[in-house]
Amino acid sequence: MLSPQSLSEPDRRLVAAWAADCADRVLPLFEREAPDDDRPRDAIARARAYARGELDSAGEIRRRFVAGRAAASVTSSAAIAAARSAAQASGVAHMGAHALGAAAYAVKAVSTARPDDVDAEIEWQLQRMTPAVRAALRQLPSVGEDAAGPFGAGGLLARGILGSTIRTLQTRIASRA
């Protein structure tokens, strides 16, 4: 049985493009520290190619951890979060919940680099969603509700600023048509 955090493949492809946009927006925070490390940029490009149907889920599932390893090549919290945002975007091929993970890590990157811009970043992410993306993301369980996975009570995306950002996004998504 699939996790409710998975989403169907068509829905994962739909939200992958939005997740890539969220990650791309904070990519300069990573590239300032590691201009020669193209793993996050490649992950974002792969997420977009996956969204267009040019890559298959199985291949992307095997490669989803590559961008996350780039976080070890930088030291600032903003650059680390930017690399993880790209990794989450590439992970959407595996599980739809990672789309909100990409957005949350982007907000975390902004929160350390430009704390006054956090609300504007969340608003940008919401404005960037099409009605179809919002509909797909509404299918995900509320963070902390599911027993397992990244949204599970002890999951990676359920705690701290990541969890609070996803809760904010889910609340705001639910209130928009």
Secondary structure, DSSP 8 states (H G I E B T S, - for coil): ---TTS--HHHHHHHHHHHHHHHHHHHHHHHTT-TT--HHHHHHHHHHHHHTTSS-HHHHHHHTTHHHHGGGG--SHHHHHHHHHHHHHHHTTT-THHHHHHHHHHHHHHHHH-GGGHHHHHHHHHHH--HHHHHHHHTS--TTTSSSSTTSTTSGGGSHHHHHHHHHHHHHHHH--
